[in-house]
Structure formats: C-alpha cells, structure tokens
Amino acid sequence: ISLQASNPGQFENDSDVLWQRGPAPETIAYHGRVGINTDAPDEALVVCGNATVMGRVMHPSDSRAKQNIREVDTNEQLRRITQMRLVEYDYKPEFASVMGIKDT
C-alpha cells in the first residue's frame, strides 16, 4: 500500500492518530481496519477487487513458513477424511453484497 501526504509530518501532529510511522524504515502502521473498494471492512484488511503484489505473500500454509515436512500414511489420512462432516452453504446476502459476490 502506498500513501502520500502533502505534509510528511502530518501523521504525528494529528490529535486522533490512526496512521503512524512504523517501527521499521519506510513503513507505516494503522490501528484499525483498512478497506479498499469497501467502506465496511470486517477484517484487518479487506480488498474488494483484484490485487497485484510486487514481492512475496506469506501465508501459514506456505512451505517457506514450515519445517519438518514429511510424508504421511495415505490410507490412514483417507480413513480420517471419511469421518469429516462436509457441508454446503450460501453466503448471507448482506455479506455477499459488501464483498461483491454475485452468486451466493
């Protein structure tokens, strides 16, 4: 996210400071929810639309964040999967409209 201010010191001088310079160089911090293409973000960051990332996106499922990765007994895992409860669902209309989902 790139932000520009007409007055670079503006963030420290506001009485209700939500945006602040971050602890690392060239970073900013916002204490609240951020919405892009929405005025009702329900998470820390909500992007309604496409996003282009120049760099890496880390996710807890990313192999770069794991260690001791090893094969498992496939038969045992299939047995466990057959015990799972599977469900179908529809999105609530108010959620779908905020998120831009047409097929609920």
JOPEZI-V644951 format. One record per residue. RES is the residue in one letter. OMEGA is omega in degrees with one decimal (NA if undefined). Layout:
# JOPEZI-V644951
res=(RES;RES)
omega=(OMEGA;OMEGA)
This chain:
# JOPEZI-V644951
res=(I;S;L;Q;A;S;N;P;G;Q;F;E;N;D;S;D;V;L;W;Q;R;G;P;A;P;E;T;I;A;Y;H;G;R;V;G;I;N;T;D;A;P;D;E;A;L;V;V;C;G;N;A;T;V;M;G;R;V;M;H;P;S;D;S;R;A;K;Q;N;I;R;E;V;D;T;N;E;Q;L;R;R;I;T;Q;M;R;L;V;E;Y;D;Y;K;P;E;F;A;S;V;M;G;I;K;D;T)
omega=(-179.8;179.2;174.7;176.7;178.4;178.8;-176.2;179.4;-173.9;-175.5;-178.8;-173.8;-179.4;179.8;176.5;-174.5;172.2;176.3;178.6;171.8;-179.1;-178.1;178.6;179.2;176.2;177.1;172.9;178.9;176.2;-178.1;-177.3;-179.9;179.9;177.8;174.7;-174.9;174.8;175.7;179.9;178.5;179.8;175.4;-179.4;176.4;177.3;177.0;176.2;-176.6;-179.4;177.1;175.0;-178.2;174.2;-176.4;-175.4;171.2;179.4;179.4;-179.8;179.3;-177.9;-178.9;178.4;-178.8;-174.2;172.8;-179.7;177.8;-177.1;177.9;177.7;177.4;-175.8;-179.7;178.9;-179.6;176.7;176.8;179.3;179.3;-179.4;178.1;-178.8;175.3;179.7;-177.6;167.9;-179.3;171.5;174.6;173.5;-176.5;-178.6;176.5;-178.3;-177.8;178.7;-176.8;179.3;179.3;-177.4;-179.1;-175.2;NA)
